[in-house]
Amino acid sequence: MRTGSRYHWMIWAIIALALMNVTTFATILVNRGRTVKTGMLHLPEQAYSDRTSLRYSGRYFRDHLGLTREQMSRFTEFNPVFRRNAREINISLAELRRQMMIEMSAETSDTVKLNTISDSIGRLHSRLKKISWEYYLDLKNICNKEQEAKLEEMFGSMFTPDGQEFRRGPGGFRNPPGRGQGRRPGI
């Protein structure tokens, strides 16, 4: 009986893994089609540059926060370092994702290699989050109280899941009216 029970669970585990693989490939194919149809096919380096250049530029923060000359002088000390590091990490992430897709698409995928790539992606993503919060704190240190509130709002939209808003206090996140109430926040 015990062997039969184990066999039963193994069958269900195989079915669940097969379903996950099918949905993963379907998602990749659908998203690949959307990217090509909209003409947004970019090299990883180019895609990162286009999306973030304006968001992290000195002009963007100067205009949105109303930074003074002195604040801008201090900003230019840490902004280039952050941008360079974030760019390098994002380019590496894009390359690892490409390698993962190649390995997943192979006739016989090497699961050890896929695990290694996954772990590398996780480490890089963690590093990106760390340099992001360091960047935020550097910015916060040069801001006055009014600017801090604007900065929190600006970064809140980048660090909260779609459809949720950040607010201070218990919970930190809230769903806008009419949104699902059971979702957990994430970064």
GUDRENSE-509497 format. One line per field, with one value per residue (C-alpha): residue in one letter; x, y negated, z negated. Coordinates in Angstrom, 2 decimals. Example, Ala and Ser with C-alpha at 12.3 -4.5 7.8 and 13.67 -1.06 7.14 Angstrom:
residues 2
residuo	A; S
c1	12.30; 13.67
c2	4.50; 1.06
c3	-7.80; -7.14
end
This chain:
residues 187
residuo	M; R; T; G; S; R; Y; H; W; M; I; W; A; I; I; A; L; A; L; M; N; V; T; T; F; A; T; I; L; V; N; R; G; R; T; V; K; T; G; M; L; H; L; P; E; Q; A; Y; S; D; R; T; S; L; R; Y; S; G; R; Y; F; R; D; H; L; G; L; T; R; E; Q; M; S; R; F; T; E; F; N; P; V; F; R; R; N; A; R; E; I; N; I; S; L; A; E; L; R; R; Q; M; M; I; E; M; S; A; E; T; S; D; T; V; K; L; N; T; I; S; D; S; I; G; R; L; H; S; R; L; K; K; I; S; W; E; Y; Y; L; D; L; K; N; I; C; N; K; E; Q; E; A; K; L; E; E; M; F; G; S; M; F; T; P; D; G; Q; E; F; R; R; G; P; G; G; F; R; N; P; P; G; R; G; Q; G; R; R; P; G; I
c1	0.00; 2.81; 4.47; 1.12; 0.65; 4.11; 3.45; 0.17; 1.92; 4.69; 2.12; 0.46; 3.84; 4.74; 1.38; 1.83; 5.36; 4.19; 1.40; 3.86; 6.18; 3.34; 2.13; 5.69; 6.28; 2.85; 3.58; 6.94; 5.44; 2.59; 4.92; 7.42; 4.63; 3.52; 7.04; 7.60; 4.12; 4.57; 8.02; 9.67; 12.45; 15.57; 18.90; 19.03; 21.45; 19.32; 16.07; 17.49; 18.92; 15.65; 13.48; 15.67; 17.68; 14.98; 13.79; 17.18; 18.52; 19.49; 16.90; 14.12; 14.93; 15.70; 12.33; 10.21; 11.82; 12.82; 16.46; 18.71; 22.17; 23.80; 21.54; 22.27; 25.99; 25.66; 23.33; 25.96; 28.34; 26.25; 23.92; 26.48; 27.74; 24.21; 23.30; 26.45; 25.97; 22.25; 22.93; 25.60; 23.32; 20.38; 22.53; 23.79; 20.23; 19.12; 22.00; 21.21; 17.54; 18.61; 20.88; 18.04; 15.67; 18.25; 18.78; 15.04; 14.52; 17.28; 16.42; 17.53; 17.68; 20.40; 18.56; 21.82; 22.69; 19.15; 19.45; 22.81; 21.39; 18.35; 20.60; 22.70; 19.57; 18.47; 21.82; 21.85; 18.25; 19.12; 22.12; 19.92; 17.46; 20.32; 21.83; 18.31; 17.62; 21.11; 20.36; 17.02; 18.67; 21.37; 18.63; 16.62; 19.68; 19.92; 16.16; 14.16; 10.90; 8.71; 11.06; 11.18; 7.41; 7.68; 10.61; 8.60; 5.76; 8.13; 9.83; 6.57; 5.33; 8.55; 8.64; 5.02; 3.11; 0.80; -2.48; -1.34; -0.33; 2.24; 1.28; 3.01; 1.78; 0.65; 0.54; 2.31; 0.23; -3.41; -5.49; -7.35; -11.15; -12.45; -9.17; -8.70; -8.15; -6.28; -3.05; 0.18; 2.56; 5.95; 8.94
c2	0.00; -2.39; -1.91; -2.52; -5.77; -6.96; -6.07; -8.01; -11.18; -10.86; -10.72; -13.92; -15.63; -14.73; -16.03; -19.31; -19.80; -19.04; -21.63; -24.21; -23.56; -23.87; -27.17; -28.53; -27.79; -29.14; -32.37; -32.72; -32.14; -34.60; -37.30; -36.73; -37.25; -40.47; -41.89; -41.22; -42.49; -45.81; -46.31; -46.53; -44.07; -45.52; -44.27; -43.80; -46.69; -48.96; -47.99; -48.78; -52.07; -53.22; -52.43; -53.80; -56.66; -59.22; -57.74; -57.99; -61.08; -64.16; -66.20; -63.80; -64.06; -67.78; -68.49; -66.12; -66.86; -70.48; -69.84; -72.83; -73.30; -72.01; -68.95; -68.34; -68.56; -65.83; -63.84; -63.73; -62.01; -58.83; -58.78; -57.74; -54.89; -53.57; -53.87; -52.06; -49.24; -48.86; -48.82; -46.13; -43.98; -44.32; -43.43; -40.34; -39.40; -39.67; -37.44; -34.84; -34.83; -34.28; -31.40; -29.91; -30.05; -28.37; -25.62; -25.13; -24.90; -22.32; -18.79; -17.52; -20.30; -20.17; -20.74; -21.27; -24.11; -25.52; -25.47; -27.24; -29.91; -30.34; -30.80; -33.35; -35.29; -35.28; -36.61; -39.38; -40.34; -40.53; -42.75; -45.01; -45.44; -46.25; -48.94; -50.32; -50.79; -52.26; -54.70; -55.59; -56.26; -58.39; -60.44; -60.64; -61.97; -65.02; -65.79; -67.98; -66.67; -67.85; -66.31; -63.08; -62.71; -63.18; -60.75; -58.13; -58.54; -58.27; -55.13; -53.66; -53.25; -51.42; -49.10; -48.05; -45.49; -46.66; -48.03; -48.59; -51.75; -52.25; -54.02; -54.49; -52.64; -49.09; -46.92; -49.42; -48.42; -48.77; -47.76; -50.50; -50.19; -47.38; -45.42; -41.90; -41.88; -38.57; -39.45; -39.74; -42.58; -41.87; -43.60
c3	0.00; -0.86; 2.57; 4.29; 2.36; 3.30; 6.94; 6.82; 5.56; 8.13; 10.93; 9.65; 9.30; 12.90; 14.13; 12.21; 13.59; 17.13; 16.80; 15.52; 18.47; 20.98; 19.49; 19.37; 23.04; 24.00; 22.13; 23.83; 27.26; 26.67; 25.35; 28.13; 30.66; 28.97; 28.94; 32.63; 33.64; 31.86; 33.33; 29.92; 30.61; 28.92; 27.86; 24.06; 23.63; 25.80; 24.04; 20.61; 21.82; 23.42; 20.41; 17.66; 19.11; 18.51; 15.22; 13.52; 15.23; 13.29; 15.16; 14.15; 10.44; 10.62; 12.25; 10.16; 6.81; 7.38; 6.47; 5.81; 7.34; 4.17; 4.14; 7.82; 7.11; 4.49; 6.77; 9.52; 7.09; 6.71; 9.73; 12.38; 10.18; 9.66; 13.34; 14.47; 11.94; 12.68; 16.42; 16.08; 13.90; 16.28; 19.28; 17.41; 16.46; 20.07; 21.19; 18.52; 19.52; 23.13; 22.09; 20.05; 23.01; 25.24; 22.68; 22.13; 25.90; 26.37; 27.46; 24.04; 21.47; 18.83; 15.55; 13.66; 16.04; 15.74; 11.94; 12.13; 14.45; 12.17; 9.13; 11.02; 11.99; 8.35; 7.13; 9.76; 9.00; 5.32; 6.11; 8.24; 5.36; 2.98; 5.19; 5.73; 2.03; 1.55; 4.38; 2.78; -0.59; 1.08; 2.73; -0.47; -2.34; -0.07; -0.15; -2.47; -3.99; -1.10; 1.44; -0.56; -0.20; 3.57; 3.72; 1.84; 4.30; 7.29; 6.03; 4.72; 8.29; 9.20; 6.17; 5.75; 7.77; 10.56; 9.29; 5.72; 3.97; 1.25; -1.93; -5.25; -8.32; -9.05; -5.98; -3.75; -0.72; 0.13; 3.08; 4.91; 4.75; 6.92; 6.98; 5.63; 1.90; 1.55; 3.37; 1.44; 2.22; 3.74; 5.25
end
